[in-house]
Structure formats: C-alpha cells, structure tokens
Amino acid sequence: MENYNNKISIKSWAEEDRPREKLSGQGRRALTDAELIAILIGSGSRNETAVELSKRILHHYENDLNKLGKASISELSKFKGIGEAKAISIIAALEIGRRRNDTETKAIDYITCSRDGYNLMRRHLMDLNHEEFWIILMGRSQKVLAKELVSKGGLSATVADPKIIFHMALQHQASGVILVHNHPSGNLKPSQQDVALTKNISAAGRMLEINILDHLIITDSGYFSFGDEDLL
C-alpha cells in the first residue's frame, strides 16, 4: 500500500508545473497527454511527480493512447505509484473519450458500402483483447435492422455457428447479413478458417434465400472487406 506521506500533491508543485492551473489559464489544448493523465492521477510520490509518472506510463505504451486504452486495471497497477483507484480513473477517462468520438459519428441507418459497415461496428470491436463475432442484419433497400453479438472467443479465434446466425436473421426477417469479426492481433489478412467459414455461411444463406452481403475483419487500424476483394 502506498504511504500517504510520500505523495506529492499537485498543489505543492511549482506553479508553472501544475497541469490544472495550466488548463485553467491556457486551455485544455495547451496540455500534453502526460499532463492530462497527471490530472487524473492527482499525485505522484516523493521521487516522482504525477507528470513524470504519466510520462513513464506513456513511454511504456509507446506514447500511443490507443494502446494505453487497452490496458487492464491489473496492468496499470503494476506501475509504482498507480493503485487500483488511479488505474480505474485512467481507464474510465479514455473510455469516455472513445465514446465521445463514437457519438460524434452520425448514426448509420443504411449501409451502402463496406466503410459504412466498418463505421457502424468499429466502436464494438476496437480495443478488445479477444475475438468477437457479430452480424449486421439487413432489410430491403440496404436498411440496418439490427446488429447482434453471435459469440466471443479467445485471442486468436472465435466460433460462429451458422444455426445461430440464421436463427437471428429469421427472427428479424432479414433479407441480408453482413458478417463482422475482429482480429486483436492487428492482422487484417483473413485466415484460412475465415475464408472457409465465409464460404460455408454463404452457401447456407443461399438455401434460405438470405444473402451474405459482406464479411468484415476489423482491427484498431482499419478493416478488410471480403466483398471488396471478391471473396464471397
């Protein structure tokens, strides 16, 4: 447990080093990422200010806020000076920022291209350390009826049961389905399993007169479309 007497509060810093005062006096855009995180942390230790601790954390994550946003409570708590409460504050703040970005994107009611599908689903699949398989259920005129989570898997694979997929499609009276899953590894290239699964589900869809319109693989940096690559 941290010794309270060893903490250095922001109020005791030199005025020019106080990120709260800097934000108040110069505006939020004037602060560095480390200074913003320092405000969340609130205090450092006898040997390290909150800004220095924040810089150390950011350096570990290659100064990439997206990578920091994936960190778990236990991972952040491994840094000396970061307890569970501070780790939760960092995670919560980054999640709020991600959700704000999502809400600034106009709601998608129709999908006319693969990027529309990506924009609809990326908020659900970014920053995950495991695979998830979703489907977008489509009506006529390319209208989105619903999006459903089919299954969750491990780091490298998940299971997508065609029976579950088409049961959901029939419940919503969908005329088309877009398959969507993520690759936590960041590799956008479809695996042989991805290709085989897509062909099997497409074949089953033709029997039920439910078209598989696309299969999207999503990573934190982009997406791959089976439809765009003529792989359906």
Backbone as numpy.savetxt, mean C-alpha at the origin, in Angstrom:
# Nx Ny Nz CAx CAy CAz Cx Cy Cz
12.89 -0.69 29.11 12.03 0.51 29.11 12.92 1.77 29.11
12.48 2.79 28.34 13.27 4.00 28.27 13.25 4.75 29.60
14.37 5.36 29.94 14.46 6.18 31.14 13.98 7.59 30.79
12.91 8.03 31.44 12.32 9.34 31.12 13.32 10.45 31.30
14.20 10.33 32.27 15.16 11.40 32.56 16.22 11.55 31.48
16.34 10.54 30.63 17.32 10.61 29.56 16.76 11.23 28.28
15.45 11.53 28.30 14.84 12.10 27.11 15.12 13.59 27.00
15.24 14.03 25.77 15.42 15.47 25.52 14.18 15.96 24.82
13.38 16.79 25.45 12.16 17.28 24.82 12.50 18.33 23.77
11.59 18.48 22.84 11.78 19.46 21.76 11.91 20.87 22.33
11.22 21.15 23.42 11.26 22.50 24.00 12.66 22.89 24.46
13.51 21.90 24.76 14.85 22.21 25.27 15.87 22.38 24.16
15.45 22.17 22.89 16.39 22.34 21.79 16.64 23.83 21.53
17.72 24.09 20.77 17.94 25.45 20.27 16.76 25.82 19.39
16.36 27.08 19.42 15.15 27.51 18.73 15.16 27.15 17.25
16.34 27.30 16.61 16.39 27.04 15.17 16.27 25.56 14.84
16.41 24.69 15.88 16.32 23.25 15.66 14.96 22.67 16.04
14.03 23.51 16.42 12.73 23.01 16.84 11.80 22.88 15.64
11.47 21.66 15.24 10.64 21.50 14.04 9.22 22.04 14.20
8.67 22.00 15.42 7.32 22.54 15.61 7.29 24.03 15.36
8.29 24.73 15.91 8.36 26.17 15.69 8.64 26.50 14.23
9.45 25.66 13.61 9.77 25.87 12.19 8.51 25.72 11.34
7.69 24.71 11.66 6.45 24.52 10.91 5.52 25.70 11.12
5.43 26.18 12.37 4.55 27.30 12.68 5.02 28.58 12.01
6.33 28.79 12.01 6.85 30.04 11.47 7.10 30.05 9.98
7.48 28.89 9.41 7.86 28.85 7.99 6.91 28.03 7.12
6.00 27.30 7.76 5.06 26.49 6.99 5.51 25.04 6.88
4.56 24.17 6.63 4.83 22.73 6.63 5.81 22.30 5.56
5.82 23.02 4.42 6.69 22.63 3.31 8.16 22.89 3.60
8.44 23.69 4.63 9.83 24.03 4.95 10.54 22.91 5.69
9.78 21.96 6.23 10.38 20.90 7.04 10.84 19.72 6.18
11.93 19.11 6.60 12.40 17.90 5.95 11.56 16.71 6.45
11.70 15.56 5.78 10.98 14.37 6.23 11.37 14.02 7.66
12.67 14.14 7.96 13.15 13.80 9.30 12.54 14.73 10.35
12.39 16.01 10.03 11.82 16.95 10.98 10.34 16.67 11.22
9.63 16.26 10.17 8.22 15.91 10.33 8.06 14.68 11.21
8.90 13.69 10.99 8.85 12.48 11.82 9.24 12.81 13.26
10.19 13.74 13.43 10.61 14.14 14.77 9.46 14.73 15.56
8.57 15.44 14.90 7.40 15.99 15.58 6.53 14.85 16.10
6.42 13.79 15.33 5.64 12.63 15.76 6.30 11.94 16.95
7.61 11.83 16.90 8.35 11.14 17.96 8.34 11.95 19.25
8.54 13.28 19.13 8.43 14.17 20.28 9.69 14.32 21.10
10.48 13.26 21.26 11.68 13.36 22.07 12.70 12.32 21.64
13.95 12.63 21.89 15.01 11.69 21.60 15.57 11.14 22.91
16.89 11.03 22.99 17.53 10.56 24.21 18.66 11.51 24.58
19.41 11.16 25.61 20.52 12.01 26.04 21.55 12.18 24.93
21.73 11.18 24.12 22.77 11.19 23.09 22.25 11.50 21.69
20.94 11.66 21.54 20.40 11.79 20.19 19.09 12.57 20.24
18.98 13.61 19.42 17.73 14.35 19.34 16.73 13.55 18.52
15.48 13.97 18.56 14.44 13.29 17.78 14.71 13.40 16.28
15.26 14.53 15.85 15.59 14.69 14.43 16.70 13.72 14.03
17.72 13.59 14.88 18.81 12.67 14.58 18.31 11.22 14.54
17.44 10.88 15.48 16.84 9.55 15.49 16.02 9.33 14.22
15.27 10.34 13.81 14.45 10.24 12.60 15.33 10.06 11.37
16.44 10.79 11.33 17.36 10.64 10.21 17.94 9.23 10.15
18.21 8.66 11.32 18.76 7.30 11.38 17.73 6.29 10.86
16.48 6.49 11.24 15.42 5.59 10.77 15.25 5.71 9.26
15.20 6.95 8.77 15.03 7.16 7.33 16.21 6.59 6.54
17.41 6.74 7.06 18.59 6.20 6.38 18.47 4.69 6.25
17.96 4.03 7.29 17.78 2.57 7.26 16.84 2.18 6.12
15.84 3.01 5.87 14.86 2.73 4.81 15.20 3.49 3.52
16.48 3.80 3.36 17.00 4.43 2.14 16.29 5.74 1.83
15.89 6.45 2.88 15.19 7.75 2.73 13.95 7.64 1.85
13.32 6.49 1.89 12.14 6.22 1.07 10.93 6.07 1.99
10.01 7.04 1.94 8.85 7.00 2.81 7.92 5.84 2.49
7.94 5.39 1.24 7.12 4.23 0.87 7.63 2.98 1.59
8.95 2.84 1.68 9.51 1.69 2.39 9.24 1.81 3.89
9.37 3.01 4.42 9.07 3.23 5.83 7.61 2.91 6.11
6.74 3.24 5.16 5.32 2.99 5.34 4.96 1.53 5.44
5.85 0.64 5.03 5.60 -0.80 5.12 6.08 -1.39 6.44
6.84 -0.61 7.20 7.44 -1.14 8.43 6.37 -1.49 9.46
6.61 -2.56 10.19 5.69 -2.99 11.24 6.08 -2.34 12.57
5.20 -2.48 13.54 5.47 -1.94 14.88 6.73 -2.58 15.44
6.86 -3.88 15.29 8.03 -4.58 15.85 9.32 -4.15 15.17
9.27 -3.89 13.86 10.47 -3.45 13.14 10.93 -2.08 13.62
9.99 -1.15 13.75 10.34 0.20 14.19 10.79 0.21 15.64
10.23 -0.66 16.44 10.57 -0.70 17.85 11.99 -1.20 18.11
12.62 -1.75 17.07 14.00 -2.22 17.21 14.99 -1.06 17.26
14.56 0.12 16.79 15.44 1.29 16.84 15.50 1.79 18.29
16.70 2.00 18.79 16.85 2.52 20.14 16.22 3.90 20.23
15.34 4.08 21.17 14.63 5.34 21.30 13.22 5.31 20.75
12.85 4.20 20.10 11.50 4.05 19.56 10.78 2.93 20.30
9.79 3.30 21.09 8.96 2.31 21.74 7.72 2.04 20.91
6.84 1.22 21.42 5.64 0.84 20.68 4.77 2.06 20.36
4.62 2.96 21.32 3.75 4.13 21.12 4.27 5.02 19.99
5.59 5.25 19.97 6.17 6.08 18.90 6.07 5.38 17.55
6.27 4.07 17.56 6.16 3.31 16.31 4.75 3.41 15.75
3.76 3.30 16.61 2.36 3.40 16.19 2.07 4.79 15.63
2.63 5.83 16.25 2.41 7.20 15.76 2.95 7.38 14.36
4.14 6.83 14.09 4.74 6.93 12.76 3.89 6.19 11.74
3.49 4.96 12.07 2.70 4.16 11.15 1.36 4.81 10.85
0.72 5.34 11.89 -0.60 5.98 11.72 -0.49 7.22 10.83
0.56 8.02 11.03 0.72 9.25 10.23 0.94 8.93 8.76
1.77 7.92 8.48 2.03 7.55 7.09 0.79 6.94 6.44
-0.01 6.23 7.21 -1.24 5.66 6.68 -2.25 6.76 6.36
-2.32 7.78 7.20 -3.21 8.91 6.92 -2.79 9.59 5.62
-1.48 9.76 5.45 -0.99 10.37 4.21 -1.35 9.56 2.99
-1.25 8.22 3.12 -1.61 7.35 1.99 -3.09 7.46 1.68
-3.92 7.50 2.71 -5.36 7.58 2.49 -5.76 8.93 1.91
-5.06 9.97 2.31 -5.36 11.29 1.75 -5.10 11.28 0.25
-3.99 10.66 -0.14 -3.67 10.56 -1.55 -4.76 9.80 -2.30
-5.29 8.76 -1.66 -6.35 7.98 -2.29 -7.62 8.80 -2.48
-7.98 9.60 -1.46 -9.23 10.35 -1.54 -9.14 11.49 -2.55
-7.93 11.91 -2.88 -7.77 12.97 -3.87 -7.97 12.45 -5.29
-7.98 11.11 -5.44 -8.23 10.51 -6.74 -9.73 10.37 -6.94
-10.23 10.85 -8.04 -11.66 10.80 -8.33 -12.15 9.35 -8.32
-13.32 9.15 -7.72 -13.90 7.81 -7.67 -14.09 7.26 -9.08
-13.76 5.98 -9.23 -13.84 5.35 -10.54 -15.10 4.49 -10.61
-16.01 4.85 -11.48 -17.26 4.10 -11.65 -17.24 3.24 -12.90
-16.38 3.60 -13.85 -16.28 2.85 -15.10 -14.81 2.56 -15.38
-14.55 1.40 -15.96 -13.18 1.04 -16.32 -13.11 0.92 -17.83
-12.32 1.79 -18.42 -12.18 1.81 -19.87 -10.81 1.33 -20.34
-9.85 1.19 -19.39 -8.51 0.75 -19.75 -7.86 0.14 -18.50
-6.70 -0.47 -18.69 -6.03 -1.14 -17.58 -5.65 -0.16 -16.46
-5.29 1.06 -16.81 -4.90 2.03 -15.79 -6.07 2.39 -14.89
-7.27 2.40 -15.42 -8.45 2.64 -14.57 -8.55 1.55 -13.51
-8.32 0.30 -13.91 -8.36 -0.80 -12.95 -7.26 -0.68 -11.92
-6.08 -0.29 -12.36 -4.95 -0.08 -11.43 -5.27 1.02 -10.44
-5.78 2.14 -10.92 -6.10 3.26 -10.03 -7.18 2.90 -9.02
-8.10 2.02 -9.42 -9.16 1.59 -8.52 -8.63 0.70 -7.41
-7.65 -0.15 -7.74 -7.22 -1.20 -6.81 -5.92 -0.93 -6.07
-5.13 0.03 -6.49 -3.80 0.17 -5.90 -3.84 0.49 -4.41
-4.85 1.21 -3.95 -4.94 1.56 -2.52 -5.09 0.31 -1.67
-5.66 -0.75 -2.24 -5.88 -1.99 -1.49 -4.63 -2.88 -1.48
-3.75 -2.70 -2.46 -2.67 -3.67 -2.65 -1.27 -3.12 -2.45
-1.13 -1.82 -2.27 0.19 -1.26 -2.02 0.58 -1.42 -0.56
1.88 -1.48 -0.31 2.45 -1.55 1.04 2.11 -2.85 1.77
1.76 -3.90 1.03 1.47 -5.18 1.66 2.71 -6.07 1.61
2.87 -6.87 2.66 3.98 -7.83 2.70 3.51 -9.25 2.38
2.28 -9.37 1.92 1.74 -10.67 1.52 0.91 -10.48 0.25
0.62 -11.58 -0.42 -0.19 -11.50 -1.63 -1.67 -11.51 -1.29
-2.44 -10.74 -2.06 -3.89 -10.79 -2.00 -4.44 -10.90 -3.42
-5.53 -11.63 -3.56 -6.17 -11.80 -4.86 -7.57 -11.19 -4.79
-7.82 -10.22 -5.66 -9.10 -9.52 -5.72 -9.73 -9.70 -7.09
-11.00 -9.41 -7.17 -11.66 -9.33 -8.47 -12.48 -8.05 -8.54
-12.54 -7.48 -9.72 -13.43 -6.36 -10.00 -14.57 -6.92 -10.83
-15.79 -6.77 -10.36 -16.95 -7.30 -11.04 -17.57 -6.20 -11.90
-17.74 -6.52 -13.17 -18.16 -5.52 -14.15 -19.54 -5.82 -14.71
-20.31 -4.75 -14.88 -21.60 -4.87 -15.56 -21.45 -4.48 -17.01
-22.55 -4.29 -17.64 -22.50 -3.85 -19.04 -22.08 -2.39 -19.10
-21.62 -1.97 -20.24 -21.13 -0.61 -20.45 -19.93 -0.29 -19.57
-19.17 -1.35 -19.16 -17.91 -1.20 -18.41 -18.10 -0.56 -17.04
-19.28 -0.71 -16.46 -19.56 -0.15 -15.14 -19.06 -1.09 -14.04
-18.43 -0.50 -13.02 -17.95 -1.28 -11.88 -19.12 -1.59 -10.95
-19.36 -2.87 -10.71 -20.43 -3.30 -9.81 -19.91 -3.46 -8.37
-18.71 -4.03 -8.26 -18.14 -4.27 -6.93 -16.69 -4.70 -7.09
-15.95 -4.65 -5.97 -14.62 -5.24 -5.92 -14.57 -6.10 -4.68
-14.06 -7.33 -4.84 -14.13 -8.31 -3.76 -12.77 -8.96 -3.52
-12.43 -9.15 -2.25 -11.24 -9.90 -1.87 -11.55 -11.38 -1.96
-10.77 -12.11 -2.75 -10.99 -13.54 -2.92 -10.17 -14.34 -1.91
-8.89 -13.97 -1.75 -8.05 -14.73 -0.82 -6.80 -13.93 -0.47
-6.20 -14.32 0.67 -4.91 -13.79 1.10 -3.92 -14.93 1.14
-2.67 -14.62 0.78 -1.67 -15.67 0.78 -0.42 -15.27 1.52
0.69 -15.92 1.17 1.97 -15.63 1.80 2.74 -14.60 1.02
4.05 -14.60 1.23 4.91 -13.61 0.59 4.98 -13.81 -0.91
4.90 -15.07 -1.38 5.15 -15.33 -2.79 3.96 -15.88 -3.56
2.87 -16.24 -2.89 1.76 -16.84 -3.63 0.46 -16.75 -2.85
-0.63 -16.78 -3.58 -1.95 -16.88 -2.98 -2.78 -17.80 -3.86
-3.89 -18.27 -3.34 -4.73 -19.22 -4.07 -6.00 -18.51 -4.52
-6.33 -18.65 -5.79 -7.56 -18.06 -6.31 -8.44 -19.20 -6.83
-9.47 -19.52 -6.09 -10.36 -20.62 -6.43 -11.39 -20.14 -7.45
-11.39 -20.71 -8.66 -12.38 -20.29 -9.68 -13.81 -20.40 -9.20
-14.11 -21.40 -8.37 -15.49 -21.58 -7.88 -15.93 -20.37 -7.07
-15.02 -19.84 -6.23 -15.35 -18.66 -5.43 -15.52 -17.44 -6.32
-14.62 -17.31 -7.29 -14.66 -16.15 -8.20 -15.98 -16.09 -8.95
-16.39 -17.22 -9.53 -17.61 -17.19 -10.33 -18.87 -17.20 -9.47
-18.76 -17.70 -8.26 -19.90 -17.57 -7.33 -20.15 -16.10 -7.04
-19.07 -15.33 -6.79 -19.21 -13.89 -6.55 -19.75 -13.19 -7.78
-19.27 -13.59 -8.95 -19.71 -12.95 -10.20 -21.20 -13.19 -10.44
-21.66 -14.40 -10.18 -23.07 -14.72 -10.38 -23.95 -14.00 -9.37
-23.46 -13.86 -8.14 -24.22 -13.13 -7.12 -24.48 -11.69 -7.54
-23.48 -11.08 -8.18 -23.60 -9.68 -8.60 -24.15 -9.55 -10.02
-24.45 -10.69 -10.65 -24.93 -10.71 -12.03 -23.96 -9.96 -12.95
-22.68 -10.22 -12.73 -21.64 -9.56 -13.52 -21.52 -10.19 -14.89
-21.23 -9.37 -15.87 -20.99 -9.87 -17.23 -19.51 -10.01 -17.52
-18.67 -9.40 -16.66 -17.22 -9.48 -16.85 -16.49 -9.39 -15.53
-15.27 -9.89 -15.53 -14.46 -9.91 -14.31 -13.04 -9.48 -14.66
-12.46 -8.64 -13.81 -11.04 -8.31 -13.91 -10.35 -8.94 -12.71
-9.36 -9.77 -12.96 -8.57 -10.41 -11.91 -7.47 -9.45 -11.48
-7.19 -9.39 -10.19 -6.17 -8.48 -9.68 -5.42 -9.15 -8.53
-4.11 -9.13 -8.57 -3.35 -9.54 -7.39 -2.04 -8.77 -7.35
-1.39 -8.79 -6.21 -0.15 -8.03 -6.02 1.05 -8.95 -5.93
2.22 -8.39 -6.20 3.50 -9.06 -6.01 4.29 -8.26 -4.97
4.32 -8.70 -3.72 5.07 -7.95 -2.69 6.55 -7.81 -3.02
7.09 -8.72 -3.84 8.51 -8.67 -4.20 8.84 -7.47 -5.07
7.82 -6.88 -5.70 8.05 -5.76 -6.61 8.26 -6.19 -8.04
8.31 -7.49 -8.30 8.52 -8.02 -9.65 7.20 -8.00 -10.41
7.17 -7.26 -11.51 5.95 -7.15 -12.30 5.76 -8.29 -13.29
6.77 -9.10 -13.49 6.67 -10.19 -14.46 5.75 -11.29 -13.94
4.76 -11.72 -14.73 3.87 -12.80 -14.28 4.62 -14.12 -14.19
4.29 -14.90 -13.18 4.89 -16.22 -13.03 4.16 -17.21 -13.92
4.74 -18.40 -14.06 4.07 -19.44 -14.83 2.73 -19.80 -14.19
2.69 -19.74 -12.86 1.45 -20.01 -12.14 0.41 -18.95 -12.46
0.83 -17.68 -12.55 -0.09 -16.59 -12.90 -0.69 -16.82 -14.28
0.16 -17.21 -15.23 -0.29 -17.42 -16.62 -1.27 -18.58 -16.68
-0.91 -19.70 -16.02 -1.77 -20.88 -16.04 -3.12 -20.60 -15.38
-3.09 -19.89 -14.25 -4.32 -19.56 -13.54 -5.24 -18.70 -14.40
-4.66 -17.73 -15.07 -5.44 -16.83 -15.93 -6.11 -17.61 -17.05
-5.39 -18.52 -17.68 -5.96 -19.33 -18.76 -7.09 -20.22 -18.25
-6.91 -20.82 -17.08 -7.94 -21.71 -16.53 -9.21 -20.94 -16.18
-9.04 -19.77 -15.56 -10.21 -18.98 -15.18 -10.91 -18.43 -16.42
-10.13 -18.03 -17.43 -10.73 -17.52 -18.68 -11.55 -18.60 -19.37
-11.02 -19.84 -19.37 -11.74 -20.95 -19.99 -13.04 -21.24 -19.26
-13.01 -21.20 -17.93 -14.22 -21.42 -17.14 -15.22 -20.30 -17.36
-14.73 -19.08 -17.51 -15.61 -17.95 -17.75 -16.36 -18.05 -19.06
-15.69 -18.57 -20.07 -16.36 -18.71 -21.38 -17.53 -19.68 -21.29
-17.41 -20.71 -20.48 -18.51 -21.67 -20.31 -19.70 -21.02 -19.64
-19.45 -20.06 -18.74 -20.52 -19.38 -18.02 -20.94 -18.07 -18.69
-20.31 -17.78 -19.81 -20.56 -16.52 -20.54 -20.26 -15.31 -19.66
-19.19 -15.44 -18.86 -18.67 -14.32 -18.07 -17.24 -14.07 -18.54
-17.01 -12.93 -19.14 -15.71 -12.65 -19.75 -14.67 -12.24 -18.70
-13.47 -12.80 -18.82 -12.34 -12.32 -18.04 -11.71 -11.20 -18.86
-11.92 -9.98 -18.41 -11.55 -8.81 -19.20 -10.06 -8.46 -19.07
-9.45 -8.78 -17.94 -8.03 -8.48 -17.74 -7.56 -9.18 -16.47
-6.26 -9.24 -16.32 -5.64 -9.70 -15.07 -4.50 -8.73 -14.79
-4.60 -8.03 -13.68 -3.61 -7.02 -13.32 -2.72 -7.53 -12.21
-1.41 -7.35 -12.36 -0.45 -7.58 -11.30 0.02 -6.22 -10.82
-0.14 -5.96 -9.53 0.16 -4.64 -8.99 1.32 -4.71 -8.01
2.25 -3.77 -8.14 3.33 -3.59 -7.17 3.30 -2.14 -6.69
4.18 -1.81 -5.78 4.23 -0.43 -5.29 4.68 0.55 -6.36
5.31 0.06 -7.41 5.87 0.95 -8.43 5.09 0.95 -9.75
4.08 0.10 -9.87 3.35 0.08 -11.14 2.48 -1.16 -11.27
2.17 -1.52 -12.53 1.30 -2.67 -12.74 1.62 -3.33 -14.08
1.16 -4.58 -14.21 1.27 -5.35 -15.45 -0.13 -5.79 -15.84
-0.47 -5.62 -17.11 -1.80 -5.98 -17.61 -1.69 -7.13 -18.60
-2.36 -8.26 -18.30 -2.42 -9.37 -19.24 -3.13 -8.93 -20.52
-4.15 -8.10 -20.38 -4.90 -7.64 -21.54 -4.04 -6.80 -22.47
-3.27 -5.87 -21.90 -2.43 -5.02 -22.72 -1.36 -5.81 -23.46
-0.95 -6.94 -22.86 0.11 -7.76 -23.45 -0.43 -8.93 -24.27
-1.76 -8.94 -24.51 -2.42 -10.00 -25.29 -2.15 -11.39 -24.73
-2.27 -11.52 -23.40 -2.00 -12.79 -22.75 -3.27 -13.45 -22.21
-4.43 -12.90 -22.53 -5.68 -13.50 -22.05 -6.10 -14.64 -22.97
